[in-house]
Amino acid sequence: MCQLDQRSSGVTETRVVSSENLKEIRNAIRNKYAEVSVSAAGKFQYPTGKDGAIALRYDSDIIKSAVPSLLDSFCGVGNPFSLGKIHHGEIVLDLGCGAGFDLFVASRLVGENGRVCGVDLTEEMVERAKNNLAGANISNVEIKKVDSENIPYSDNAFDVVISNGVINLSPSKNICFKEIFRVLKPGGRLQFADVVLENALPADLSGSLEAWSQ
Ligand SMILES: C[S@@+](CC[C@H](N)C(=O)[O-])C[C@H]1O[C@@H](n2cnc3c(N)ncnc32)[C@H](O)[C@@H]1O
């Protein structure tokens, strides 16, 4: 069992999710993002791919230098790099790295003395990210598949955790944040972009697996 937090209109509602439901939610997320790993085109109600990166004001030189497959599956909802500078030599974790565009950006910012790690729930995304980064000749990156909110790194391992459109998908946000703060070094930074509900979802959507994975 785990706790599920849904916030809408400033009200926090806490429900308990059975392990059966948790499994269903994770499977729905994996199914959706296995498809997105092929291409994000037409699968979201906001700009994705290269158009999304341009709309979110990613550095234009970095966008130009990215191979098309790094951008095809990009479905970030914001720009974590706009929230603070990432320095040469830092160690960065991307939680829910998808096909690797934010890993590519971070690897450019930390340089060859830095390191970038990505984790993702969806096998196909992990494979896509590994291929994309190998194709871009990026060697300071490692990517791991995860099966839960547990982050497979030791305490105090990272200077910065970035995340883009992922924490809203988690049915166990408390665990997610605890894990992020566990792996951050003292004084480390969390720079994330995400989706929040402003109004309660209609009843037919609030229990829908599809709505969880949007
Ligand atoms: C909206 S996509 C964003 C991907 C990437 N950050 C980007 O900007 O293109 C969400 C990603 O989070 C992954 N994901 C969802 N829940 C996760 C979790 N609990 N831990 C790790 N990855 C997760 C999904 O598999 C998917 O690749």
Ligand as a Chemical Component Dictionary entry (heavy atoms), coordinates in Angstrom:
data_LIG
# 
_chem_comp.id                   LIG 
_chem_comp.type                 NON-POLYMER 
_chem_comp.pdbx_formal_charge   0 
_chem_comp.three_letter_code    LIG 
# 
loop_
_chem_comp_atom.comp_id 
_chem_comp_atom.atom_id 
_chem_comp_atom.alt_atom_id 
_chem_comp_atom.type_symbol 
_chem_comp_atom.charge 
_chem_comp_atom.model_Cartn_x 
_chem_comp_atom.model_Cartn_y 
_chem_comp_atom.model_Cartn_z 
_chem_comp_atom.pdbx_ordinal 
LIG C1  C1  C 0  6.483  13.375 -19.573 1  
LIG S1  S1  S 1  7.801  12.185 -19.797 2  
LIG C2  C2  C 0  9.193  13.254 -19.652 3  
LIG C3  C3  C 0  10.470 12.632 -20.141 4  
LIG C4  C4  C 0  11.665 13.556 -20.135 5  
LIG N1  N1  N 0  11.906 14.112 -18.828 6  
LIG C5  C5  C 0  11.510 14.663 -21.148 7  
LIG O1  O1  O 0  11.497 15.825 -20.734 8  
LIG O2  O2  O -1 11.351 14.360 -22.343 9  
LIG C6  C6  C 0  7.785  11.305 -18.256 10 
LIG C7  C7  C 0  8.863  10.228 -18.112 11 
LIG O3  O3  O 0  8.928  9.838  -16.730 12 
LIG C8  C8  C 0  9.057  8.439  -16.646 13 
LIG N2  N2  N 0  8.565  8.081  -15.288 14 
LIG C9  C9  C 0  7.314  8.120  -14.832 15 
LIG N3  N3  N 0  7.269  7.800  -13.520 16 
LIG C10 C10 C 0  8.553  7.581  -13.145 17 
LIG C11 C11 C 0  9.175  7.203  -11.920 18 
LIG N4  N4  N 0  8.474  6.994  -10.817 19 
LIG N5  N5  N 0  10.527 7.063  -11.897 20 
LIG C12 C12 C 0  11.251 7.256  -13.025 21 
LIG N6  N6  N 0  10.714 7.591  -14.219 22 
LIG C13 C13 C 0  9.389  7.757  -14.276 23 
LIG C14 C14 C 0  8.268  7.915  -17.814 24 
LIG O4  O4  O 0  8.666  6.614  -18.179 25 
LIG C15 C15 C 0  8.588  8.957  -18.891 26 
LIG O5  O5  O 0  9.741  8.606  -19.628 27 
# 
loop_
_chem_comp_bond.comp_id 
_chem_comp_bond.atom_id_1 
_chem_comp_bond.atom_id_2 
_chem_comp_bond.value_order 
_chem_comp_bond.pdbx_ordinal 
LIG C1  S1  SING 1  
LIG S1  C2  SING 2  
LIG S1  C6  SING 3  
LIG C2  C3  SING 4  
LIG C3  C4  SING 5  
LIG C4  N1  SING 6  
LIG C4  C5  SING 7  
LIG C5  O1  DOUB 8  
LIG C5  O2  SING 9  
LIG C6  C7  SING 10 
LIG C7  O3  SING 11 
LIG C7  C15 SING 12 
LIG O3  C8  SING 13 
LIG C8  N2  SING 14 
LIG C8  C14 SING 15 
LIG N2  C9  SING 16 
LIG N2  C13 SING 17 
LIG C9  N3  DOUB 18 
LIG N3  C10 SING 19 
LIG C10 C11 SING 20 
LIG C10 C13 DOUB 21 
LIG C11 N4  SING 22 
LIG C11 N5  DOUB 23 
LIG N5  C12 SING 24 
LIG C12 N6  DOUB 25 
LIG N6  C13 SING 26 
LIG C14 O4  SING 27 
LIG C14 C15 SING 28 
LIG C15 O5  SING 29 
# 
